Amino acid sequence: MTHNELWCGIVNLANEMHLTCSGLARAAGLDSTIFNKSKRINHNGTLRWPSTYSIARILDAAGIGLEEFAHFLPHDTPNKWAKHE
């Protein structure tokens, strides 16, 4: 799972719930700015990943598990571990 795929999954989950990312954060009891685009990359240019805590909170708010969340990830990225025949 890439940084972009994970963030896309969060956005897709929010959309499925008819929420913005800020609304999803609020529904999960998190700060409304935690999923802002501006917070996805640190000031020094390194990627900022959401914490497992924040992921757990949004999954709980959505009433889904990690397996169901995987359905919100983009599926057009090639699997680098798949065998090429």
PDB file of N, CA, C and O in Angstrom:
ATOM      1  N   MET A   1       0.841  -1.157   0.000  1.00  0.00           N
ATOM      2  CA  MET A   1       0.000   0.000   0.000  1.00  0.00           C
ATOM      3  C   MET A   1       0.898   1.235   0.000  1.00  0.00           C
ATOM      4  O   MET A   1       1.824   1.350   0.803  1.00  0.00           O
ATOM      5  N   THR A   2       0.610   2.130  -0.894  1.00  0.00           N
ATOM      6  CA  THR A   2       1.400   3.354  -0.982  1.00  0.00           C
ATOM      7  C   THR A   2       0.752   4.470  -0.177  1.00  0.00           C
ATOM      8  O   THR A   2      -0.402   4.374   0.240  1.00  0.00           O
ATOM      9  N   HIS A   3       1.506   5.507   0.024  1.00  0.00           N
ATOM     10  CA  HIS A   3       1.019   6.710   0.696  1.00  0.00           C
ATOM     11  C   HIS A   3      -0.219   7.240  -0.031  1.00  0.00           C
ATOM     12  O   HIS A   3      -1.239   7.524   0.596  1.00  0.00           O
ATOM     13  N   ASN A   4      -0.124   7.370  -1.328  1.00  0.00           N
ATOM     14  CA  ASN A   4      -1.241   7.889  -2.117  1.00  0.00           C
ATOM     15  C   ASN A   4      -2.461   6.976  -2.048  1.00  0.00           C
ATOM     16  O   ASN A   4      -3.589   7.458  -1.945  1.00  0.00           O
ATOM     17  N   GLU A   5      -2.247   5.673  -2.104  1.00  0.00           N
ATOM     18  CA  GLU A   5      -3.368   4.727  -2.036  1.00  0.00           C
ATOM     19  C   GLU A   5      -4.113   4.843  -0.709  1.00  0.00           C
ATOM     20  O   GLU A   5      -5.343   4.822  -0.677  1.00  0.00           O
ATOM     21  N   LEU A   6      -3.367   4.965   0.376  1.00  0.00           N
ATOM     22  CA  LEU A   6      -3.999   5.082   1.684  1.00  0.00           C
ATOM     23  C   LEU A   6      -4.818   6.367   1.786  1.00  0.00           C
ATOM     24  O   LEU A   6      -5.949   6.352   2.273  1.00  0.00           O
ATOM     25  N   TRP A   7      -4.247   7.471   1.329  1.00  0.00           N
ATOM     26  CA  TRP A   7      -4.985   8.736   1.373  1.00  0.00           C
ATOM     27  C   TRP A   7      -6.203   8.685   0.453  1.00  0.00           C
ATOM     28  O   TRP A   7      -7.256   9.222   0.799  1.00  0.00           O
ATOM     29  N   CYS A   8      -6.079   8.053  -0.704  1.00  0.00           N
ATOM     30  CA  CYS A   8      -7.238   7.891  -1.598  1.00  0.00           C
ATOM     31  C   CYS A   8      -8.321   7.063  -0.916  1.00  0.00           C
ATOM     32  O   CYS A   8      -9.507   7.359  -1.061  1.00  0.00           O
ATOM     33  N   GLY A   9      -7.928   6.031  -0.177  1.00  0.00           N
ATOM     34  CA  GLY A   9      -8.895   5.214   0.546  1.00  0.00           C
ATOM     35  C   GLY A   9      -9.671   6.024   1.565  1.00  0.00           C
ATOM     36  O   GLY A   9     -10.878   5.836   1.719  1.00  0.00           O
ATOM     37  N   ILE A  10      -8.993   6.920   2.261  1.00  0.00           N
ATOM     38  CA  ILE A  10      -9.660   7.783   3.242  1.00  0.00           C
ATOM     39  C   ILE A  10     -10.647   8.713   2.539  1.00  0.00           C
ATOM     40  O   ILE A  10     -11.779   8.886   2.992  1.00  0.00           O
ATOM     41  N   VAL A  11     -10.213   9.305   1.439  1.00  0.00           N
ATOM     42  CA  VAL A  11     -11.096  10.192   0.666  1.00  0.00           C
ATOM     43  C   VAL A  11     -12.297   9.419   0.135  1.00  0.00           C
ATOM     44  O   VAL A  11     -13.428   9.900   0.211  1.00  0.00           O
ATOM     45  N   ASN A  12     -12.059   8.230  -0.401  1.00  0.00           N
ATOM     46  CA  ASN A  12     -13.156   7.414  -0.936  1.00  0.00           C
ATOM     47  C   ASN A  12     -14.142   6.999   0.157  1.00  0.00           C
ATOM     48  O   ASN A  12     -15.351   6.979  -0.075  1.00  0.00           O
ATOM     49  N   LEU A  13     -13.633   6.669   1.345  1.00  0.00           N
ATOM     50  CA  LEU A  13     -14.506   6.324   2.453  1.00  0.00           C
ATOM     51  C   LEU A  13     -15.357   7.525   2.847  1.00  0.00           C
ATOM     52  O   LEU A  13     -16.562   7.396   3.064  1.00  0.00           O
ATOM     53  N   ALA A  14     -14.735   8.678   2.938  1.00  0.00           N
ATOM     54  CA  ALA A  14     -15.488   9.897   3.265  1.00  0.00           C
ATOM     55  C   ALA A  14     -16.583  10.135   2.230  1.00  0.00           C
ATOM     56  O   ALA A  14     -17.723  10.433   2.587  1.00  0.00           O
ATOM     57  N   ASN A  15     -16.245  10.005   0.963  1.00  0.00           N
ATOM     58  CA  ASN A  15     -17.231  10.200  -0.106  1.00  0.00           C
ATOM     59  C   ASN A  15     -18.377   9.208   0.007  1.00  0.00           C
ATOM     60  O   ASN A  15     -19.538   9.570  -0.182  1.00  0.00           O
ATOM     61  N   GLU A  16     -18.052   7.955   0.315  1.00  0.00           N
ATOM     62  CA  GLU A  16     -19.076   6.920   0.463  1.00  0.00           C
ATOM     63  C   GLU A  16     -20.047   7.273   1.588  1.00  0.00           C
ATOM     64  O   GLU A  16     -21.235   6.960   1.518  1.00  0.00           O
ATOM     65  N   MET A  17     -19.529   7.926   2.617  1.00  0.00           N
ATOM     66  CA  MET A  17     -20.356   8.317   3.760  1.00  0.00           C
ATOM     67  C   MET A  17     -21.009   9.688   3.545  1.00  0.00           C
ATOM     68  O   MET A  17     -21.661  10.220   4.443  1.00  0.00           O
ATOM     69  N   HIS A  18     -20.826  10.251   2.342  1.00  0.00           N
ATOM     70  CA  HIS A  18     -21.350  11.578   2.001  1.00  0.00           C
ATOM     71  C   HIS A  18     -20.793  12.647   2.931  1.00  0.00           C
ATOM     72  O   HIS A  18     -21.506  13.546   3.375  1.00  0.00           O
ATOM     73  N   LEU A  19     -19.495  12.523   3.214  1.00  0.00           N
ATOM     74  CA  LEU A  19     -18.792  13.461   4.072  1.00  0.00           C
ATOM     75  C   LEU A  19     -17.556  13.982   3.359  1.00  0.00           C
ATOM     76  O   LEU A  19     -17.073  13.377   2.402  1.00  0.00           O
ATOM     77  N   THR A  20     -17.063  15.091   3.828  1.00  0.00           N
ATOM     78  CA  THR A  20     -15.736  15.544   3.434  1.00  0.00           C
ATOM     79  C   THR A  20     -14.737  14.820   4.332  1.00  0.00           C
ATOM     80  O   THR A  20     -15.133  14.144   5.283  1.00  0.00           O
ATOM     81  N   CYS A  21     -13.472  14.954   4.041  1.00  0.00           N
ATOM     82  CA  CYS A  21     -12.459  14.365   4.931  1.00  0.00           C
ATOM     83  C   CYS A  21     -12.542  15.006   6.313  1.00  0.00           C
ATOM     84  O   CYS A  21     -12.339  14.333   7.324  1.00  0.00           O
ATOM     85  N   SER A  22     -12.838  16.295   6.359  1.00  0.00           N
ATOM     86  CA  SER A  22     -13.008  16.972   7.653  1.00  0.00           C
ATOM     87  C   SER A  22     -14.204  16.416   8.399  1.00  0.00           C
ATOM     88  O   SER A  22     -14.139  16.210   9.611  1.00  0.00           O
ATOM     89  N   GLY A  23     -15.292  16.172   7.691  1.00  0.00           N
ATOM     90  CA  GLY A  23     -16.481  15.601   8.304  1.00  0.00           C
ATOM     91  C   GLY A  23     -16.232  14.196   8.822  1.00  0.00           C
ATOM     92  O   GLY A  23     -16.722  13.826   9.889  1.00  0.00           O
ATOM     93  N   LEU A  24     -15.470  13.412   8.067  1.00  0.00           N
ATOM     94  CA  LEU A  24     -15.115  12.061   8.507  1.00  0.00           C
ATOM     95  C   LEU A  24     -14.281  12.121   9.779  1.00  0.00           C
ATOM     96  O   LEU A  24     -14.502  11.345  10.709  1.00  0.00           O
ATOM     97  N   ALA A  25     -13.327  13.039   9.819  1.00  0.00           N
ATOM     98  CA  ALA A  25     -12.498  13.203  11.013  1.00  0.00           C
ATOM     99  C   ALA A  25     -13.370  13.575  12.215  1.00  0.00           C
ATOM    100  O   ALA A  25     -13.214  13.009  13.296  1.00  0.00           O
ATOM    101  N   ARG A  26     -14.274  14.515  12.026  1.00  0.00           N
ATOM    102  CA  ARG A  26     -15.163  14.914  13.129  1.00  0.00           C
ATOM    103  C   ARG A  26     -16.037  13.752  13.580  1.00  0.00           C
ATOM    104  O   ARG A  26     -16.231  13.549  14.779  1.00  0.00           O
ATOM    105  N   ALA A  27     -16.573  12.979  12.617  1.00  0.00           N
ATOM    106  CA  ALA A  27     -17.417  11.828  12.958  1.00  0.00           C
ATOM    107  C   ALA A  27     -16.640  10.802  13.772  1.00  0.00           C
ATOM    108  O   ALA A  27     -17.221  10.067  14.570  1.00  0.00           O
ATOM    109  N   ALA A  28     -15.323  10.753  13.570  1.00  0.00           N
ATOM    110  CA  ALA A  28     -14.461   9.811  14.287  1.00  0.00           C
ATOM    111  C   ALA A  28     -13.933  10.395  15.594  1.00  0.00           C
ATOM    112  O   ALA A  28     -13.167   9.738  16.300  1.00  0.00           O
ATOM    113  N   GLY A  29     -14.335  11.624  15.920  1.00  0.00           N
ATOM    114  CA  GLY A  29     -13.868  12.258  17.149  1.00  0.00           C
ATOM    115  C   GLY A  29     -12.459  12.792  17.059  1.00  0.00           C
ATOM    116  O   GLY A  29     -11.784  12.966  18.073  1.00  0.00           O
ATOM    117  N   LEU A  30     -12.012  13.053  15.833  1.00  0.00           N
ATOM    118  CA  LEU A  30     -10.661  13.561  15.607  1.00  0.00           C
ATOM    119  C   LEU A  30     -10.721  15.043  15.255  1.00  0.00           C
ATOM    120  O   LEU A  30     -11.789  15.574  14.949  1.00  0.00           O
ATOM    121  N   ASP A  31      -9.582  15.698  15.299  1.00  0.00           N
ATOM    122  CA  ASP A  31      -9.492  17.085  14.866  1.00  0.00           C
ATOM    123  C   ASP A  31      -9.904  17.162  13.401  1.00  0.00           C
ATOM    124  O   ASP A  31      -9.487  16.333  12.592  1.00  0.00           O
ATOM    125  N   SER A  32     -10.707  18.137  13.064  1.00  0.00           N
ATOM    126  CA  SER A  32     -11.256  18.216  11.704  1.00  0.00           C
ATOM    127  C   SER A  32     -10.203  18.465  10.635  1.00  0.00           C
ATOM    128  O   SER A  32     -10.477  18.270   9.451  1.00  0.00           O
ATOM    129  N   THR A  33      -9.014  18.887  11.020  1.00  0.00           N
ATOM    130  CA  THR A  33      -7.977  19.184  10.021  1.00  0.00           C
ATOM    131  C   THR A  33      -6.992  18.031   9.805  1.00  0.00           C
ATOM    132  O   THR A  33      -6.082  18.142   8.983  1.00  0.00           O
ATOM    133  N   ILE A  34      -7.165  16.943  10.526  1.00  0.00           N
ATOM    134  CA  ILE A  34      -6.175  15.856  10.508  1.00  0.00           C
ATOM    135  C   ILE A  34      -5.961  15.251   9.116  1.00  0.00           C
ATOM    136  O   ILE A  34      -4.865  14.782   8.812  1.00  0.00           O
ATOM    137  N   PHE A  35      -6.998  15.258   8.271  1.00  0.00           N
ATOM    138  CA  PHE A  35      -6.881  14.651   6.949  1.00  0.00           C
ATOM    139  C   PHE A  35      -6.769  15.684   5.824  1.00  0.00           C
ATOM    140  O   PHE A  35      -6.919  15.336   4.653  1.00  0.00           O
ATOM    141  N   ASN A  36      -6.509  16.942   6.166  1.00  0.00           N
ATOM    142  CA  ASN A  36      -6.355  17.979   5.139  1.00  0.00           C
ATOM    143  C   ASN A  36      -5.208  17.641   4.193  1.00  0.00           C
ATOM    144  O   ASN A  36      -4.200  17.061   4.597  1.00  0.00           O
ATOM    145  N   LYS A  37      -5.379  18.012   2.940  1.00  0.00           N
ATOM    146  CA  LYS A  37      -4.314  17.764   1.954  1.00  0.00           C
ATOM    147  C   LYS A  37      -2.998  18.401   2.380  1.00  0.00           C
ATOM    148  O   LYS A  37      -1.925  17.845   2.145  1.00  0.00           O
ATOM    149  N   SER A  38      -3.084  19.561   3.004  1.00  0.00           N
ATOM    150  CA  SER A  38      -1.863  20.262   3.408  1.00  0.00           C
ATOM    151  C   SER A  38      -1.084  19.514   4.485  1.00  0.00           C
ATOM    152  O   SER A  38       0.089  19.809   4.715  1.00  0.00           O
ATOM    153  N   LYS A  39      -1.714  18.559   5.140  1.00  0.00           N
ATOM    154  CA  LYS A  39      -1.040  17.813   6.206  1.00  0.00           C
ATOM    155  C   LYS A  39      -0.542  16.451   5.744  1.00  0.00           C
ATOM    156  O   LYS A  39      -0.092  15.653   6.566  1.00  0.00           O
ATOM    157  N   ARG A  40      -0.612  16.172   4.457  1.00  0.00           N
ATOM    158  CA  ARG A  40      -0.191  14.864   3.945  1.00  0.00           C
ATOM    159  C   ARG A  40       1.295  14.802   3.626  1.00  0.00           C
ATOM    160  O   ARG A  40       1.856  13.732   3.391  1.00  0.00           O
ATOM    161  N   ILE A  41       1.913  15.967   3.623  1.00  0.00           N
ATOM    162  CA  ILE A  41       3.366  16.055   3.421  1.00  0.00           C
ATOM    163  C   ILE A  41       3.898  17.020   4.470  1.00  0.00           C
ATOM    164  O   ILE A  41       3.371  18.121   4.627  1.00  0.00           O
ATOM    165  N   ASN A  42       4.935  16.615   5.185  1.00  0.00           N
ATOM    166  CA  ASN A  42       5.533  17.464   6.217  1.00  0.00           C
ATOM    167  C   ASN A  42       6.215  18.671   5.603  1.00  0.00           C
ATOM    168  O   ASN A  42       6.473  18.713   4.400  1.00  0.00           O
ATOM    169  N   HIS A  43       6.500  19.642   6.437  1.00  0.00           N
ATOM    170  CA  HIS A  43       7.141  20.878   5.979  1.00  0.00           C
ATOM    171  C   HIS A  43       8.498  20.636   5.324  1.00  0.00           C
ATOM    172  O   HIS A  43       8.950  21.459   4.528  1.00  0.00           O
ATOM    173  N   ASN A  44       9.146  19.535   5.642  1.00  0.00           N
ATOM    174  CA  ASN A  44      10.448  19.224   5.041  1.00  0.00           C
ATOM    175  C   ASN A  44      10.331  18.349   3.791  1.00  0.00           C
ATOM    176  O   ASN A  44      11.334  17.912   3.227  1.00  0.00           O
ATOM    177  N   GLY A  45       9.075  18.101   3.365  1.00  0.00           N
ATOM    178  CA  GLY A  45       8.849  17.354   2.133  1.00  0.00           C
ATOM    179  C   GLY A  45       8.664  15.861   2.303  1.00  0.00           C
ATOM    180  O   GLY A  45       8.392  15.166   1.324  1.00  0.00           O
ATOM    181  N   THR A  46       8.803  15.344   3.516  1.00  0.00           N
ATOM    182  CA  THR A  46       8.603  13.913   3.719  1.00  0.00           C
ATOM    183  C   THR A  46       7.105  13.608   3.812  1.00  0.00           C
ATOM    184  O   THR A  46       6.303  14.436   4.243  1.00  0.00           O
ATOM    185  N   LEU A  47       6.768  12.410   3.397  1.00  0.00           N
ATOM    186  CA  LEU A  47       5.364  12.001   3.408  1.00  0.00           C
ATOM    187  C   LEU A  47       4.886  11.810   4.840  1.00  0.00           C
ATOM    188  O   LEU A  47       5.595  11.245   5.672  1.00  0.00           O
ATOM    189  N   ARG A  48       3.686  12.284   5.116  1.00  0.00           N
ATOM    190  CA  ARG A  48       3.067  12.092   6.419  1.00  0.00           C
ATOM    191  C   ARG A  48       1.961  11.063   6.268  1.00  0.00           C
ATOM    192  O   ARG A  48       0.996  11.273   5.532  1.00  0.00           O
ATOM    193  N   TRP A  49       2.109   9.965   6.963  1.00  0.00           N
ATOM    194  CA  TRP A  49       1.125   8.888   6.924  1.00  0.00           C
ATOM    195  C   TRP A  49       0.133   9.073   8.067  1.00  0.00           C
ATOM    196  O   TRP A  49       0.520   9.522   9.146  1.00  0.00           O
ATOM    197  N   PRO A  50      -1.131   8.738   7.856  1.00  0.00           N
ATOM    198  CA  PRO A  50      -2.073   8.790   8.972  1.00  0.00           C
ATOM    199  C   PRO A  50      -1.687   7.737  10.017  1.00  0.00           C
ATOM    200  O   PRO A  50      -1.156   6.679   9.680  1.00  0.00           O
ATOM    201  N   SER A  51      -1.957   8.038  11.260  1.00  0.00           N
ATOM    202  CA  SER A  51      -1.608   7.091  12.325  1.00  0.00           C
ATOM    203  C   SER A  51      -2.578   5.918  12.328  1.00  0.00           C
ATOM    204  O   SER A  51      -3.691   6.005  11.809  1.00  0.00           O
ATOM    205  N   THR A  52      -2.132   4.827  12.921  1.00  0.00           N
ATOM    206  CA  THR A  52      -3.031   3.680  13.072  1.00  0.00           C
ATOM    207  C   THR A  52      -4.209   4.066  13.962  1.00  0.00           C
ATOM    208  O   THR A  52      -5.314   3.551  13.790  1.00  0.00           O
ATOM    209  N   TYR A  53      -3.978   4.963  14.904  1.00  0.00           N
ATOM    210  CA  TYR A  53      -5.058   5.443  15.767  1.00  0.00           C
ATOM    211  C   TYR A  53      -6.139   6.141  14.943  1.00  0.00           C
ATOM    212  O   TYR A  53      -7.326   5.867  15.118  1.00  0.00           O
ATOM    213  N   SER A  54      -5.732   7.043  14.046  1.00  0.00           N
ATOM    214  CA  SER A  54      -6.729   7.768  13.254  1.00  0.00           C
ATOM    215  C   SER A  54      -7.444   6.835  12.278  1.00  0.00           C
ATOM    216  O   SER A  54      -8.637   7.003  12.024  1.00  0.00           O
ATOM    217  N   ILE A  55      -6.735   5.867  11.736  1.00  0.00           N
ATOM    218  CA  ILE A  55      -7.374   4.883  10.853  1.00  0.00           C
ATOM    219  C   ILE A  55      -8.393   4.068  11.645  1.00  0.00           C
ATOM    220  O   ILE A  55      -9.515   3.853  11.186  1.00  0.00           O
ATOM    221  N   ALA A  56      -8.001   3.617  12.829  1.00  0.00           N
ATOM    222  CA  ALA A  56      -8.916   2.837  13.668  1.00  0.00           C
ATOM    223  C   ALA A  56     -10.162   3.644  14.011  1.00  0.00           C
ATOM    224  O   ALA A  56     -11.267   3.102  14.027  1.00  0.00           O
ATOM    225  N   ARG A  57      -9.993   4.924  14.284  1.00  0.00           N
ATOM    226  CA  ARG A  57     -11.134   5.771  14.643  1.00  0.00           C
ATOM    227  C   ARG A  57     -12.104   5.944  13.469  1.00  0.00           C
ATOM    228  O   ARG A  57     -13.319   5.899  13.662  1.00  0.00           O
ATOM    229  N   ILE A  58     -11.573   6.142  12.247  1.00  0.00           N
ATOM    230  CA  ILE A  58     -12.497   6.321  11.116  1.00  0.00           C
ATOM    231  C   ILE A  58     -13.180   5.005  10.749  1.00  0.00           C
ATOM    232  O   ILE A  58     -14.334   5.001  10.322  1.00  0.00           O
ATOM    233  N   LEU A  59     -12.472   3.892  10.915  1.00  0.00           N
ATOM    234  CA  LEU A  59     -13.097   2.596  10.654  1.00  0.00           C
ATOM    235  C   LEU A  59     -14.225   2.348  11.646  1.00  0.00           C
ATOM    236  O   LEU A  59     -15.288   1.850  11.274  1.00  0.00           O
ATOM    237  N   ASP A  60     -13.995   2.695  12.902  1.00  0.00           N
ATOM    238  CA  ASP A  60     -15.032   2.544  13.914  1.00  0.00           C
ATOM    239  C   ASP A  60     -16.221   3.451  13.600  1.00  0.00           C
ATOM    240  O   ASP A  60     -17.372   3.027  13.711  1.00  0.00           O
ATOM    241  N   ALA A  61     -15.950   4.683  13.213  1.00  0.00           N
ATOM    242  CA  ALA A  61     -17.027   5.628  12.880  1.00  0.00           C
ATOM    243  C   ALA A  61     -17.837   5.138  11.682  1.00  0.00           C
ATOM    244  O   ALA A  61     -19.048   5.349  11.615  1.00  0.00           O
ATOM    245  N   ALA A  62     -17.164   4.486  10.739  1.00  0.00           N
ATOM    246  CA  ALA A  62     -17.836   3.975   9.547  1.00  0.00           C
ATOM    247  C   ALA A  62     -18.498   2.629   9.790  1.00  0.00           C
ATOM    248  O   ALA A  62     -19.317   2.178   8.990  1.00  0.00           O
ATOM    249  N   GLY A  63     -18.139   1.985  10.904  1.00  0.00           N
ATOM    250  CA  GLY A  63     -18.699   0.673  11.212  1.00  0.00           C
ATOM    251  C   GLY A  63     -18.163  -0.428  10.316  1.00  0.00           C
ATOM    252  O   GLY A  63     -18.867  -1.388  10.000  1.00  0.00           O
ATOM    253  N   ILE A  64     -16.902  -0.279   9.908  1.00  0.00           N
ATOM    254  CA  ILE A  64     -16.279  -1.275   9.038  1.00  0.00           C
ATOM    255  C   ILE A  64     -14.947  -1.714   9.624  1.00  0.00           C
ATOM    256  O   ILE A  64     -14.407  -1.073  10.526  1.00  0.00           O
ATOM    257  N   GLY A  65     -14.427  -2.814   9.099  1.00  0.00           N
ATOM    258  CA  GLY A  65     -13.120  -3.309   9.489  1.00  0.00           C
ATOM    259  C   GLY A  65     -12.082  -2.985   8.429  1.00  0.00           C
ATOM    260  O   GLY A  65     -12.378  -2.376   7.401  1.00  0.00           O
ATOM    261  N   LEU A  66     -10.873  -3.405   8.705  1.00  0.00           N
ATOM    262  CA  LEU A  66      -9.763  -3.152   7.786  1.00  0.00           C
ATOM    263  C   LEU A  66      -9.996  -3.812   6.432  1.00  0.00           C
ATOM    264  O   LEU A  66      -9.656  -3.245   5.394  1.00  0.00           O
ATOM    265  N   GLU A  67     -10.570  -4.997   6.444  1.00  0.00           N
ATOM    266  CA  GLU A  67     -10.826  -5.703   5.180  1.00  0.00           C
ATOM    267  C   GLU A  67     -11.806  -4.919   4.309  1.00  0.00           C
ATOM    268  O   GLU A  67     -11.611  -4.797   3.100  1.00  0.00           O
ATOM    269  N   GLU A  68     -12.859  -4.390   4.932  1.00  0.00           N
ATOM    270  CA  GLU A  68     -13.819  -3.582   4.159  1.00  0.00           C
ATOM    271  C   GLU A  68     -13.175  -2.289   3.683  1.00  0.00           C
ATOM    272  O   GLU A  68     -13.467  -1.819   2.584  1.00  0.00           O
ATOM    273  N   PHE A  69     -12.294  -1.704   4.506  1.00  0.00           N
ATOM    274  CA  PHE A  69     -11.606  -0.473   4.109  1.00  0.00           C
ATOM    275  C   PHE A  69     -10.771  -0.700   2.855  1.00  0.00           C
ATOM    276  O   PHE A  69     -10.630   0.203   2.031  1.00  0.00           O
ATOM    277  N   ALA A  70     -10.222  -1.894   2.708  1.00  0.00           N
ATOM    278  CA  ALA A  70      -9.398  -2.200   1.537  1.00  0.00           C
ATOM    279  C   ALA A  70     -10.172  -2.001   0.237  1.00  0.00           C
ATOM    280  O   ALA A  70      -9.573  -1.721  -0.802  1.00  0.00           O
ATOM    281  N   HIS A  71     -11.485  -2.142   0.284  1.00  0.00           N
ATOM    282  CA  HIS A  71     -12.302  -1.930  -0.912  1.00  0.00           C
ATOM    283  C   HIS A  71     -12.324  -0.466  -1.351  1.00  0.00           C
ATOM    284  O   HIS A  71     -12.678  -0.172  -2.493  1.00  0.00           O
ATOM    285  N   PHE A  72     -11.958   0.440  -0.474  1.00  0.00           N
ATOM    286  CA  PHE A  72     -11.942   1.865  -0.796  1.00  0.00           C
ATOM    287  C   PHE A  72     -10.596   2.313  -1.361  1.00  0.00           C
ATOM    288  O   PHE A  72     -10.449   3.451  -1.805  1.00  0.00           O
ATOM    289  N   LEU A  73      -9.618   1.411  -1.341  1.00  0.00           N
ATOM    290  CA  LEU A  73      -8.308   1.728  -1.905  1.00  0.00           C
ATOM    291  C   LEU A  73      -8.370   1.623  -3.420  1.00  0.00           C
ATOM    292  O   LEU A  73      -9.119   0.802  -3.949  1.00  0.00           O
ATOM    293  N   PRO A  74      -7.597   2.438  -4.128  1.00  0.00           N
ATOM    294  CA  PRO A  74      -7.570   2.299  -5.588  1.00  0.00           C
ATOM    295  C   PRO A  74      -7.010   0.934  -5.974  1.00  0.00           C
ATOM    296  O   PRO A  74      -6.055   0.449  -5.367  1.00  0.00           O
ATOM    297  N   HIS A  75      -7.603   0.333  -6.969  1.00  0.00           N
ATOM    298  CA  HIS A  75      -7.201  -1.026  -7.362  1.00  0.00           C
ATOM    299  C   HIS A  75      -6.504  -1.073  -8.721  1.00  0.00           C
ATOM    300  O   HIS A  75      -6.313  -2.152  -9.282  1.00  0.00           O
ATOM    301  N   ASP A  76      -6.128   0.076  -9.245  1.00  0.00           N
ATOM    302  CA  ASP A  76      -5.480   0.088 -10.554  1.00  0.00           C
ATOM    303  C   ASP A  76      -3.959   0.104 -10.446  1.00  0.00           C
ATOM    304  O   ASP A  76      -3.268   0.163 -11.463  1.00  0.00           O
ATOM    305  N   THR A  77      -3.431   0.050  -9.221  1.00  0.00           N
ATOM    306  CA  THR A  77      -1.989   0.032  -9.028  1.00  0.00           C
ATOM    307  C   THR A  77      -1.496  -1.408  -9.153  1.00  0.00           C
ATOM    308  O   THR A  77      -2.010  -2.293  -8.469  1.00  0.00           O
ATOM    309  N   PRO A  78      -0.512  -1.656 -10.011  1.00  0.00           N
ATOM    310  CA  PRO A  78      -0.005  -3.029 -10.160  1.00  0.00           C
ATOM    311  C   PRO A  78       0.564  -3.557  -8.852  1.00  0.00           C
ATOM    312  O   PRO A  78       1.160  -2.811  -8.076  1.00  0.00           O
ATOM    313  N   ASN A  79       0.376  -4.840  -8.619  1.00  0.00           N
ATOM    314  CA  ASN A  79       0.906  -5.502  -7.436  1.00  0.00           C
ATOM    315  C   ASN A  79       2.356  -5.873  -7.710  1.00  0.00           C
ATOM    316  O   ASN A  79       2.629  -6.740  -8.540  1.00  0.00           O
ATOM    317  N   LYS A  80       3.280  -5.226  -7.024  1.00  0.00           N
ATOM    318  CA  LYS A  80       4.698  -5.482  -7.278  1.00  0.00           C
ATOM    319  C   LYS A  80       5.123  -6.868  -6.823  1.00  0.00           C
ATOM    320  O   LYS A  80       6.212  -7.320  -7.178  1.00  0.00           O
ATOM    321  N   TRP A  81       4.287  -7.557  -6.042  1.00  0.00           N
ATOM    322  CA  TRP A  81       4.635  -8.883  -5.542  1.00  0.00           C
ATOM    323  C   TRP A  81       4.034  -9.990  -6.408  1.00  0.00           C
ATOM    324  O   TRP A  81       4.337 -11.168  -6.214  1.00  0.00           O
ATOM    325  N   ALA A  82       3.192  -9.615  -7.352  1.00  0.00           N
ATOM    326  CA  ALA A  82       2.574 -10.653  -8.200  1.00  0.00           C
ATOM    327  C   ALA A  82       3.615 -11.266  -9.104  1.00  0.00           C
ATOM    328  O   ALA A  82       4.510 -10.574  -9.588  1.00  0.00           O
ATOM    329  N   LYS A  83       3.505 -12.562  -9.334  1.00  0.00           N
ATOM    330  CA  LYS A  83       4.424 -13.246 -10.234  1.00  0.00           C
ATOM    331  C   LYS A  83       4.094 -12.868 -11.678  1.00  0.00           C
ATOM    332  O   LYS A  83       2.933 -12.859 -12.088  1.00  0.00           O
ATOM    333  N   HIS A  84       5.118 -12.565 -12.413  1.00  0.00           N
ATOM    334  CA  HIS A  84       4.952 -12.273 -13.839  1.00  0.00           C
ATOM    335  C   HIS A  84       5.290 -13.521 -14.622  1.00  0.00           C
ATOM    336  O   HIS A  84       6.395 -14.054 -14.519  1.00  0.00           O
ATOM    337  N   GLU A  85       4.334 -13.981 -15.404  1.00  0.00           N
ATOM    338  CA  GLU A  85       4.565 -15.207 -16.156  1.00  0.00           C
ATOM    339  C   GLU A  85       4.790 -14.906 -17.612  1.00  0.00           C
ATOM    340  O   GLU A  85       5.003 -15.823 -18.407  1.00  0.00           O
TER     341      GLU A  85
END
